[in-house]
Amino acid sequence: MRTIITALIFVVAASLTTPAQTPDVQEQIKRLEAQLQAIQAELDKIKKANPSPVTATVPESKPTPAAVAEKKQEPEKKVLGFELGNGVRAVPYGTIYFNLFGNDSGTNNSDIPLFATSGRGNLSASVRQTRFGVRVEGLKIRNAKVSGVVEADFFGGSPAVGIGENFGVVRVRLANAKIDWKDTSLTLGQDWMVFAPQNPVSIADAAIPQFAASGNNWARLPQVKIEQRLSGGKVIWQGAVLAPQTGDSNSTANFLQQPNSGALSRIPFLQGRLAFAEKVWLGTKKPGTVGVSAHYGRSLATATTAPLIGYDIDSYGVALDWNFPLHKRLSWSGETFLGQNLAGFQAGVFQNYNSDYAVLVNNVLTPRGVQGIRTFGGWTQVGFTPDWNKDKLTLFGSVGLDDPRNSDLVNTRNRDFRSRNLAWALDAIYKFTPQFQIGIEFRQLNTSYLFSGRKRANHLNLGAAYSF
């Protein structure tokens, strides 16, 4: 720019030497020179306020021919998302799921069965596990980073029409904002719960984690959660206050919400977890985690036999979880737990309390009000990646168990409680690319009932998933 202005001044000055100039032309030339000098002064000010980054760095060295050739061959990288302003960026993401499935007998749910029931077998397909979301990132408040996420799928039920099974209703999965400092983070909104956070790997069970109601406690709940990272992130402590979800919603309308027994107690869920995480586990160059967690809440439940009064039923649980490699091609994950009134996490084979509890007195059933259903169980999964397929194929073997205490199920109304649920599964997942994978899963459910005995169901699922 300086060179151009100098050239203009030179041309104008040279024109002053021509004899054909008039006084008016000379006056205009003087004004033009003054304007050009003012422009030059403004440019100097701008340059001082915004110095070129080239002048503040070491001059770049000349690239080698190999580096130039590599740069020419490198494809242009596309930047995902879009700018919202002030450095804030929104990044959309999602996974398209297709599942073809069949059951040889009755189950409580056809595409992701939790326990076996009476009934006939079936065959169908579904895409309702498909999910989509948006991450918002880039916002900073002093020395903290602020991010947010909204994620949903189509597993919220089906409209009450004859072909409604293919019109999956949108369901909120995640909706939260997170504030991150160096060693501390605060999450506000709906997120995965702190208690028993691990889940098995499965392409067949994405909307509901594998082994729900057969040893795998899970929930995504509105909460306020704080996380503290110590010793460089090796020790992690989490604490949360959560919405009380006891698995017995009283809502009967599509819009109006009624309180469940947890909300009626007016006591929120409280959870905490202490975990040890290592980036390099057992020399495998892969991360691993071991954690212990606890949960406490309460239900206000009314007995269905006299006296018809309310009872405060504690909801509690403790769990041990792990996820780490045993070898560079062999992984091991799982959870074990015990607790009471955990149907909000689908434990107790999705049963929370016995509202017509009874005990035998002189061989006579005597009502004793409401009893929380105590249970214990867990799940474990081993994954193996053979070395002959460039890490594209992974094989999984898994088993899960949920075993409520039978004495808590005794009742005066002959209710056929589920007294035990054992499931096992074999999975094979092949990743054609990091974005596209297919898999097949065989799962067997063995569910025992208090009076009707054991029922068995075999489930076969062929799944495909494309992530973006």
N, C-alpha and C positions, 0 to 999 in steps of 0.2 A: 504493500500500500504506500509506503514512504517513497519507493521508486517511481510509482505512477504519478504521485503528486509532484515530485521533483521534476519529472518530465513535462508535466503540464505547465509548471512555473517556467521552465526553460523555454517551452514553445511560446508562451505568452510574452516572456521577456524578449525573445528574439523578434517577435512581431513588433516590438516597440521601436526597433531600429529601421523599420521600413519607412520610406518617405511619404507613403500615401496616407499616413494616419492624420486624423482630425482631432481637435481638442476634445470632442465628445467621445470619440473612440478611446483616447488616452485615459479619460476619466473612468470609463467602464472597465478598462484593463486594470486600473488601480483598485477599483472596488472588487474585481475578481481576485486579484492578488490577496487582498485583505481577507476575503472569504476562505480562500485556500489555506491561508495561514491559521485561521480560526479552526478549520477542520483538522489541520495537522496537530494543533494544540490539544483538541479533544481526543484524537487518537492516541496521543502520548499519555494522557490521563488514564484512558481505558487500559492501555498496555501496562501501566504501573500498577493498576488495581487488580488486573488479571494476568500475571506473568505466564508466559508459555511454559508448559511442563517440560519442554525439550531443553530449555536453558537451565533447568534445575536438576538435570540428570546427566549421567555420564553418556557421552555420544554412543549410539548403538554401533556394534561391530557389524561388518558386512556378513550376511548369511552365507553359509556354505552352499554349493550346488545341491548337495543331498537334502539339505533343509528346505531349499526352494522347491525341489521336486516333491518332497513329502507334503508340503503345504498345498501344492496344486492338486495332489491326489486326495487330500482330506475333504470329505463332503461338508457342505455348509450345515452348521448346527442350527436347528430351529429352536427358538426360545419359546417355551410353553407359557401359557397364561397371558394376562393382560394387565396393564398398569391402571391403577385406580387414582393415582396422584400422590404427591408427597412421598414417593418411594414405596408406597404400598402396592402389593401385587396379588392378584387372585389367580390361583392355579386350579383348573378343573381336573378331576381324575375319576376313575370308575372301573368297574369290572362287569363284563357281560357274561352271565352264567346261563348255560343250557344243561338241563338234566333230564335224561331218559331213565325211568326207574320202574321197578316192579316189586311187589310183595306177594309172598305165597300164602299169606293169611292176613287176618285183621290186625291193624295197628291204629294207634290214636291219631296219626297224621301220615298221609301217604308218601309225600316226597321226602320229609325228614322225620321218620318215625322215632318216638321216644320210648314207647313201651308197647308190648303185644297186647291185643285184645281179641275178643271173639269176633268172627266175621270172615268174609271171603277175601281171596287174593285180588290183586288189581295190577294194571299196567297203564302208565301214562307218561307225560313229559311236562316240563315247566321251565319258565324263564324268570319266575318271580324272585329268585335270589339275586338277580342283577342289582347292582348298587351304583350310585353315583355320588359325587361330593365336590366341594370346593374348599381349598385351603387359602387363607388370606395371611400374608406374611409381609415383613418389611417395616412394620411400624415400630418406632422406638420411643420410649418415654424415659428420658435421662439415660441411665445405664441398663435399662431393661428392654428386652425384645418382646413384642406383643404379637401373637398369632391367633388365628381362629380357624375353626373347621365346622362345616355343616355336611352331614352325610346321611343318605336315605336309601332304602331299597323298596321293593314292591311286595314285602312279606307281611303287610298289615291286614291281611284277610281278603275276602272276595265279596263283591257285590251280590245281593240276594236276587240274582237272575239266573236263568237256566244255563247260560254260558259264562257265568261270572268267574269260574275258576281260572280263566285266562285273562282276567282284568284285575291283576294284583293291585291292591290298595297301597299307596305310598306310606311307608313307616319311617319315622325318625330313628336313626341309629345314633348319630353323634351330633351335638350342637354345643360347642363350648369355645371359650376364649382362654388363652393361656399366656401368662406373664412369666418370662424367664429372666432370672438374674444369673450370675456366674454359677452359684452352687444351690440355688433355690428356685422353685417354680410354684406358681399358683394357678389352679384351673378352676374356672367357674362355668357351670353348665352340665350338659349330659355327656358322660364319658364312661368307660369301662370301670367297674368297681375295683377297689383296692384288694378286697378279700379274694383269695384263690384266683389269681389273674391269668394263669396259663390255660391254653386250649390246644387240643390235638390238631394235627394237620389233616385236612380233608377237603377234596374238591366237591364232594357230595353234600357236605354240611357247612354252608357258608352263612346262611341267615340265622341258623341255630347251631352252636358249636356241637361237634361230635360228643356223644356220651352225656348230653344233658339228660337229667333224670336217671342216669346210671353212673353217677360218680363225679360228674363235672359241674361244679357250681359256677354260675356265670350270671351277669346282668350288666346292662348299661343304664345308669341311673343319674338323674339330676343331683348335683353335688357341689360342694366346695372342698377342693383337695389341695393339700400342700405337700411338696416333695423336697427333701433335703438330701444333697449329695455330699458325702464325706470321703476323705482319703482319696481324692482325685476321681471320685465316681465309683469307687469299689464298694462302698457301703451306702445303701440307699434307704432312707426312711420316708414313709408315706403315711399321712393321716387324712381322714375325710369325714365330713358330715354329709349324709346322703338322705334323699327322700325315702321314707319307709315303704318298701314294696314287699308285702307279705304273701303275694300270690293268690289273693282272694278278693279281687276287685268286685265292688257292688254296682258298678256302672251298667246301666241297662239301655242307654240311649247313645246315639252316634256323637252327640255334642256334649251333653251334660255329664259331668264327672261326679261320682259319689265316693266318699272316703272308704278305703279298705280298713281292715282291722289294725294295721300298723299306723295309719293316719289317725284313727280314732284314739289310739293310745297317747297321741300328742308328744311322742318321743321320737326323734329322728334316729336313723341308723348311724352308728359310729363304727368306723373301721380303721385299722392300722396295719402296717406291714414293714418288716425289717428284712432287707435282702443284701446278699453279697454277690457282686457282679465282677467278673474277670474278663478282660478283652481277649486274653490268650489262655485257654483252658487245657490243662494237661498236655501242653506242648503241641496242640493241634492247630494253632493259629486261628482258632474259632472262639467266639465268646460263650460264656456260660453263666448261669444264674441259679442261686438257691435262696429261697425266702420262706419266712414264716409269717402268717397273717392271722388276724382275729377280727371278729364281728360281734356287735351287740345291738339289739333293738327290742321291741316289745309289741305285742298284739293285745287289743282289748276285744275279747271274744265272749259271746253269749252262749250259754249252754242250751241245748235243744231238749233236754229233759229236766224235770223239776229238781231243784229250784232254778227257774229261768233268770239267772243273774249273770252279770259280767265278770269275767276273770282276766287278770293280767297274766299273759303267757309270754315268757321271755323268748326272744329269738337270739341265739348265740351260736358261734362256731369258731373253731381254730383249724388252720390248714397249713400243711407243708407243701411247697411247690418247688420244682426243679426243672431245668432245661439246659443241658450241656452236652458236648460231644464226648463219647468214649474213645473215639478214634477219628481220624480225619474223614472217614466215610461212614461212621456209625454214630448216631445221636440217640439220646435218651431224655425223655421228658415225662412229666406226670404231676399228680397231686394226690394227697391223702387228707381226709378231713373227718371231723366228728362235730355234731352240733344238734340243735333242736329248732323246730319251727323255721325251716329254711326253704319253704316252697317258693318264696320270692326269687330264689336262685335255682329253682326246679329241682332241689334236693328233696330227700324223703320220698323219692319217686313222685315228685310234684304234689306232696301232701304236707300241710303245715301243722294242723292240730286236730284232735278228736273231740268234737263238740258234744258227744254223748258217751263219754268215757265211763267205763264200769270196771269193777273188780269183783272177783268171786269171794263171797262171804258165806261159809257153810254151803258151798256149791250153788249159791244163788247169786245171779248178777245184780250188783248193787250200784246204782248211778253215783258217780263221783265228780260230776261237772265237766270241766274242759281240761284236756291233757295235751301239752305240746308233744309232737311226735319226734322222738329222738332217733337219730340215724348216724351211720358212719359209712365210709366207703372211699372211693377214689378211682383214678384211672392212670394208666401208664401206656406209653407209646415208644417203640423203637423204630428208628428210621435207618435205612441202609442205601447208599448210593454206590452202585458198581463202578469200577474204574474203566470198563470197556465201552462206555457210551458217552464219553465226554461230559459226565455229570448231568446228563439230561433226564435219566430215569432214576426215580427214588421209590423204594418199596417200604411200606409201613405195616407194622403189626401192632394192634392195640387191644386193650381190654379195659372195661369199666364196671364198677359195682356200686350200687346204692342199696343199703340193707337197713331199713327201719327196724326199731325194736318192737317185736310182736306184742309185748305186754301193753304198749301204748295204743294199740289198735283195737283192743277189746271194747265192744260197744253193745248197747242194748237194742239197737235197731237193725242188726244183721247187715251192717254196711260192709261190703266186700272190699276192704282196703287192699292196696297193693303192698305186699309185705317184703318183696325183694325184686331187684331188677339187675340182671347180669347181661352185659353186651360185649361182643368182641367183633373186631373188624380187620379186614385185610385190604390194603390200598396199593395201587400202582399209579404213579403220576409221571407223565412224560412231558418235559418242557421242550417244545420245538424251538421256541425263542423265549427270552425273559418275559415277553408279553402274552404268549399264547401257549396253553397247555391243555392236555386232555388227561383223563384219569378214569379208573374203574374201581368201585368199592363193593365188597361183599360184607354185609353186617348181619349178625344174628342177635335177636333179642329174646331173652328168657325171663319172663315176668311171672312172679308168683303172687297169688291172691289169697286173702285170708280164708275164704270159704271155697272158692271155685278151683283152687289149685294152680298149676303152672300152665302158662300159654307160651307158645314159641312162634316167632315170625322171622323169616329170612328176607332180607332186603338187598336188591342188586341195583346199583346206580352207575350209569355211564355219564360222565360230566365233561364239559369243555368250558374253558374260561379264557376270555381275552381282556387284558387290562390295558388301560391307557392313562 
